[in-house]
């Protein structure tokens, strides 16, 4: 049976180009970049070249890029580290109700420990934050605002450029979780007036277990992992040189192919949305109809069990998800859909189909042919 992979928002396959860039650092160039011999110098040279490549794509300086193990660590480092380092400004933090658990859970934990005062902004039916509600929530002691660039469950894009301008005027640090956005849409840290940004390689066909953060030069952040001088004392531990090299290569490849891939995925997305809404009764698209990631579509189906829907799709060779992989297995309603006023239940099933540059039109057509029948059988 042919397998169709439509869960790229959870993790995307490693590109051959990224793998080829990584292989020398697994097979021969094994030096620790912190050592002083020639092997180390080769590793350090490759690592710094990767840092510069990522910085150039994001509109940052090389010294503003730091390497991590991925998005969740990056978000924890930037949130905890910036709040701790900038306590003189205040303890008030603003975020949204649809953030990834590594943001929302981290800030709620800090609030419960008495470390911050937290304001959680509501969103509209599309999952977007209101700029006016942010303005109303800002205070002179608002040290940090954390709003994601693109939502991981429904694909909605947030108005980050406007938010960045407002935060700068208030003297607040602006952090954005860019894990779902970087490598899929152009992200410019200066244009969006970002103080902090997190990204993860495996979302844009890089290797798993490696990520990066952007920290604006004049933004103080305390380390989360201590005990070493790596990453300018910001993150102790030997750097993952093969992963870093692969991440930079994958990001460069993704942005080089962006115009053609973006157009193709938008075409697939439109075709999929039109077919599903036309052929599946009591279905709806979730997320913003136009301001959304290319290739990520999410639906809500009445009268269907989420687990049964995903199992039936899998039995038919289609890999999909209900939403965030970080909350897979939880029987709690999606906090994103709940915040959007689309409360999930056993009789209202969410489905996220996330495509990649490797997705073909033939695969999309097969999903369109199979999905309505699966829904009908489950309802029957």
N, C-alpha and C positions, 0 to 999 in steps of 0.2 A: 504493500500500500504506500502511495506517495505521501510524504509528510510535508505539511505546510506550516511554517513557523511564523506566527503573528504575535509574538510576545517580546518584541525587540525593546519595548520600554523597560522590561525587567532586566534583560541583558541581550546584547547583540553579538553575533558571531565575530570572531577575530578575523580581520582582513588579512589576506595573503601578504600584502605590502607591509603591514605592521609586523607580522610574523617574521618576514625576511629580515627586517631591520633588527629584530630582537635576537635572532639565532646566534650571531657572533658573540654575544655577551653571555650566552649559555654554554657555548662550545669552546671558546678560547679566551676571550677578553674577560677574565673573571676577577680582576683586581677590585678590591674595596676602594671606592673613590676617596676615602679619607686617609689611605696609606700614602707613602711617599715614593714608591718605586715606579718603574715604567708601566707595569700592568695597571696600577692605580691611576696613573696620569691618563692612560687611554680611556678608562672608565669615566674619570672625572670630565675629560674633554667631551665625551659623548653626552654625558648628563647635562653639562652646561649648554651644549648645542641644543639639546631638547628643551631646556628651560627658555632659551632665547626664541626658539621656534614657537612655543606655546605663547610666550609673552607677545610676540609680534602679531599673532592671530587675534589675541584678545585686546590689542591696543595698550598693552602694559609695558613696563620695563622688566628686564630679566630679573632684577633684584626684588621684584614684587611678586614673584612666583615661587611657591614652596610646595614640595611634594609630600603626599600623604598616602594612606592605604585605600582611599576612596571617599565617596560622598558623605557617609555618616560620620567618619572621623573628621573630615574637613568641616562639616557643619558644627560639630561639637567644639573643635578647636577655635573656630571663628566666633562662635557665640560666647562660650565660657571665657575664652581668652580676651576678647575685646571688652566684655562687660567688666571683667576683673581689672583690666588695665586702665579703664577709663572711668572708674568709680567716682572721680571728682565731679564729673559732669552730672551724675545722678544715677538712680537705680531703676528708672522707668524704661520699659521695653515695649515695643509694639510689634505684633505679628498678625497673621491672618488665620482664620479658622480652617483653611484648607492646606496648610503646610504639610510637608513630609514629616513622618514621625520623628526623624532625627532632629528636626527643628522644633516642632510643637512639643514633643515629649521632653526635649532638653530644657526648653524654657519653662515648661510646667514644673519640672523637677526643681529648677532653680527658684521658682516662685514658692514652692512648698517648703523649701529649705530657708526661706526668708531672705534670699539673696537679691531678689528683684521684685518690682511691682510690674505686673503684666497686663497689658490690654490686648485682647484678641478681637480683631476687626471682623465683622460679618462680611459675607460676600453675596452677590446677587444670584439669580437663578442659573447664571452661566459659570459661576465660580470666580467672578472677578471682584477685586477689591475696589471700593469707591474711593477715588482720590479725595473727595470732600470729607468722607468719614475719617480718612487719615489726618487731614488738616485739623479736624475737630479734636482728634485724640492726642495730637502732639502737645507736649508740655515743655517748658524750659529745661526740665530735668530728664527729658527723653534722651537716653544715651545711645539707643540702638533701635533701628527699624529693620525687621527681617521679613521680606516678601519674596517669594519664589518668582523666577522668571517664567517658568511654564509648569503647569500642574501635571503631576505624574499619573493621576488617575483619568482625568478627562481631557488633558491636553490644552486647556485654556491658557492663553498668554496674558500675563499681568502687565499693567501700564508702568513698567519699571522706569522708563525715561522721565515721566512726570513725577514719579515717587522720588527718584534720585534728586531732582531739582528741589522739591519741597524739603527733603531731608537736609540738603546742603544749606538752604536758607535758614533752617532751624538749628544748624550746628550739630545735627545727629548723624551718627554713622549709619550708612545704608548697606546692609548685607542682603545678598540674594543667593538663594539656592539655585544654581544654574545647572544642576545635574542632568535634567531632562532637556535643557535648551542648548548647551554648548555642543557644537558638532552637528547640530540640526538646523539652527538658524544663526545668522551673524550676531555675535555678542561683542560689544565694545565697552570696556569698563569705564573709559573716560566719557564717552558719549552718554552713558546712563548714569554717570556720576556715582559709580559704585565705590564704596570703601572696602568691601569684602565680597568675594565670590568663591563658590565651591564648584568643583566639577569632578566627574568620574569617568575613567577611560572606557570601561566596558559598555557604556551607553552609546558610544559612537565607533564601535568596531575596534576598540583597543583591548588590551588584556584586562582580565579581572584582577582585583586586589591592588590597584594603583589609581591615584587621583592627584589633584593639585588644588591649591587655593591661591587666590589673588589677594594681596593685602596692600592697599595703597601706602605709599612710602611714609606718609605722615600719620598713619593710623597705628596706634600701639596695640599689640596683642601679646598676652602672656602665653607661654607654652602649655600644652596639655600633657605631653610626654616629655619628661625631663631625664637627665642622666647622660647627655652627650652634646657635642657641639655641632652636630649635623644641622643642615638647613638654617645656618646662622643662629644656632641655639634655639630655634623655634620648635624643632621636632627631633628628639633624640632617636637614634637607631640607624643602622646601615641602610642606605638608600637602595631601592629596588631598581638597579640600573637597566636591566632588560625591559622591565615594565615601563619605566620612564621613557626610554627610547621608543618603545612600541606605542605608547600613548601619544607622543609628539607626532610620530609618523601617521598614526590613525587620524589625528585631528587635522593635520595638514591635508591628508587625502580627502577627508570628509568635506572640508571647506573648498578644496579645489573642484570637487564634483558637485558642490551645492546647487548651482543654478539648474543643471540638468536633472538632478535627483529631486529637487524641490518641485519642479514642474511635473515630473512623472508621478510623484507621490500625491500631489494635489489632485491630479487627474484620477488616480486610483481611489482616493478618499471620496471625491464627489460621486464617483460611480457606485461605490460601496454604500454610501449614505442613502443615495436615491433609491437603490435597489431594495435595501432593507426596509426603509420607511414605507415603500410602496407595496411590498410583498409580505410584510409581517404586521398583522393587526396589533393594536395596543402596544406599539413600540415607540420609543422616542430617542432622539439624539441627545446626549448630555454634553455639557461644555459649550463654549461659545461657537456659534455657527461659522464664523469667519476668522476670528482672532484665536487661532489654535495652531498647534504644531502640525507640520505637514506629515501625513502618514499615520497619525494617531486618531482613531475614531472610537467613541464609546457610546453604548446604547443601554437602555433600560427596557426590559420586557416584563409585562404584567403576566401573572399566572404561571411563573416558571421558577424552579429552584435553581439557585446559582450553581451548587455543586453538581446537580444533574446535568445542567447545560454544559458546563466545562467538561464533564466526563463524556457526554455524548459527542462533543466536538473532538475530543481526544480519540475516541473510538473511531471517528471518521478521518483521523489523521491531521486534525487541525489543532495546533498549540496556541491557546489564547489564555486570557486571565480575566479576573473580575476587577482588578485594580493593582495596587501596590504589592510587589513581591514581599516587601518588608512586613506586611500584615497578613500574608497568606496563612491560612489555617485558623485565623481568628474568626469567631462566630459573631463578633460585634458588627453592627451596621457600619458601613463606610462613613467615616467622619466627614469626608469630602461631600458625598451625596447628601448627607444629613444637613450640612451647612448650606447646601444649595436648595434645601427644601424638598429634596427627592429622597425621602427616607427609605432606605433599603430594608427588605424583609424577606422571609422565605418565599413570598409570592411576588416579588419584584426583583428580578435578577439583573445585575449589571454585567456588561460584557465589554472588555477593552480589546480592540484589535490594533496592534501597533506594527506597522510595516517598516521596512528598511530599504536601502538601495539595492538589496539583493531580491526583493519581492518582485514577482513577475505578474503581468496582467492575467496570465493563465491561472495563477494561484488565486487571484482576486475573483475571477469568474467562477472558480470551483467553490469558493466560500459562498458566493452569491447564490449558487445553485443548491447548496447543501443546507444552509442555515435556516431558511424558512420551513423546510420539511422537519428539521430537528425541533424547532419551536412548536410546530403543530403537533408533533408526536408527543412531546412533553406535556402540552396542554391537554391532549386527548387522554 
